[in-house]
Amino acid sequence: MRIIPSEISSSTRSRAERSVFTALKSLPDRQGVALHSVHLGRHGTKRVGEIDFVVITPGILLFIEVKGGRVVQEDGKWYYGPAGREDGPRESPFTQASGGMHAFERKLGTLVGDLRALGVPSGYLVITTDVDLDVTTEFEAEQYLGGTAYDGGRGLAQGIERATRFWLGRNKGARTPIPGDVRRRMLDAIRPDFDLVPNLQSRLTDLDVAFERLTNEQMDRLDELESNPRLIWTGGAGTGKTFLAAEAARRKSAVGSVLFTCASDTLARHMAGVLTEDAITVLPFGRLNEVALRSFDHLIVDEAQDLMTYDTLDVLEKLVSGGLEHGRWIFMLDQNNQVLAPDAFSSEAWEYLRPLGFVYGPMKRNCRNTVQIVRQVQLFTGADLGTASAGEGEPARFVYPQGASDEAELLDAYVDELVQQDVSLRDITLLSASGDWETSSARLSRRAAKIQRFTDVVGSARARQRLTWSSIADFKGHESNVLCLIDLGPEHLEGRLDAIYVAWTRARAQLWVSCGPDVRKKLKTLAADAVHQKQGA
């Protein structure tokens, strides 16, 4: 469902409202529009009234009141918050919802005309995301969605459908579906009151919330699949494979020793700092000789498409108890081989491994990249990145310098712009397609002396505090809120498309790409090729 504003405000502290915001946004409803935190200038009994959500659908104008945490009714009085620190007595959530609904209807009526005369049915729904209330005479069951039925957002659609049927029976003279022009007039009339554009730093904060929720949903999937001793999870960049691999390692470490490995040295260094449990050993594949005499109870391989050969499988076979055929292991790999064309991928080795485990995928939810970034990568590569669920963002920005000095000036101007939007330099990564610091345009930046190398800080106690520079290969498996791709030449778009697929998908919120005239021509060709492949599929 479309939701306005497209990102939840960073001033919204309520986890319950954030949960409902995300759940509304994920509803497969192309006609409905949800509006968050609509403030009313006048209210019948209060100076300022607020409605948590207003939902406009062809079937109803629905007002949603959300309460999180502990909600208690005692002798007709309502209290909110932890025991001993309750806020109250306050009016009931149903009184709040009803009062807000009538005040909003009056305001809207002055803008578009009397809603009853227009045949617009309306009603309200109260949601308590964490508790279940006993049904009382104050409300009907259809006007309420408790924590159990809400189910982390999974029961929201059913709750809205039930409330809609209930209120249609109470709205005599309602004419449904509400005509599209009436819905547009209502939306146009009230949208300016709350459709505000947050700055980029607010977007970054909100993406952190979205990412946390999405990965919690993936943890539920882990619970469902833990009964399988051998698992193969596939998914495009940004679908949370490394997160799942790390969480699996933690869980497996409670019942035995775990070896976590991957091809990338920098990713292994990073994961060693994340997976600190004594039972977990983290090593890049190139250093597995250090544990050659050991046998682990569990094996977890991340970015396995880079290790898919008979020789590497033979090494891994000897490190897990029971071997690959009878041991306990998880392989995480990206199925987009038509884009990555990894040097270390053998289709014969893949066909050998695949029947040994339970294959799940490709994963469908991209929890790293914004909608705009996912679309951009798909446009040029045709890769399957899943459905973007991290929120809306700015379109990818392309610049076309005439040389390295010009690129450095454009880069400095863009970083200045980000700083003015309160974006911290530690949230910005310069990703070099050439991977050569000595020839990188970043050396010509006026900030060059303060740019830190990613390989110097990853996996160390030194926190990223400044602008960071990295090669694409070293940054694989990592991510950055804002990513600037520099030093891109046409030669980097021949054969493997790491410069697009790997580099662009590292960006969580904002992507800035610098490309000269020859690169621009090549990108146009790639986009045309991707369209032809899609049409021929």
Disulfide bonds with the S-S distance in Angstrom:
none
